């Protein structure tokens, strides 16, 4: 089932209503205001970006590079491995690059809309306006490129969150692996993941605040790091600090901003 631009707009409106209805809860009390959100600079590219997971184009080395270094659920020495995050944009697409050090690359999920977040996984949550609404688009992929893509609603009804899984956009992603997957008998060097997300994936919502020089969208980049061969234990790291990891990483009121620059 495909969602129309009109449906997108109605869904986002529902998310806005849920924000108003939740004004008294603790999480809303922690909401960031415009002007307080941390900013990540996203450079415009005039080069053609080949999505291969290797960051060969020179422009990747000119845009901002920042560590994903707010760690949660760290229990073992190898749970806080380095991740460097970059973004680019052009008139039709957003590009993202995760560069991950990883001694034990692990993945199990192969189905779309499954649970890649229990594997080594890169995640991007996006709100195509410069505000921390309680509704966001999500893209989560593991080393097998198994994609869980969705629209997430915090406090949708009666204090419960909701996830719309029929959001199945077309986008490109490639992974480069320097090591062996699911083999903890050796030490891996790491993996990288490169995204190309068409602006059309956000429907008409992406046109309200268009992607152009000086404009901003809210977002969060996340890495899930699973080093154990069995079970679902993994550490989590985020580009911007979140409020309460005991809930989940879907706390849109803690997102930062991507600023589009020439």
Protein Blocks (a to p, Z undefined) as FASTA:
>chain_A
ZZdfklmmmmmmmmmmmmmmmmmpmklmmpccehjaccddddddfbdcddehnomafklm
mmccdddfbdehiabfklmcccdddddddfkbccdddddddfbdcdfbfbehiafklmcc
ddddddfbfbdcfbdcdddddfkopacdddddehkbghiacddfkbccddddddddedde
hiakbccfbdcddddddfklnmmmlmmmccdehiacdddddddddfbfgdjbdcdddfbd
cfblmlmmmlfklcccddddZZ
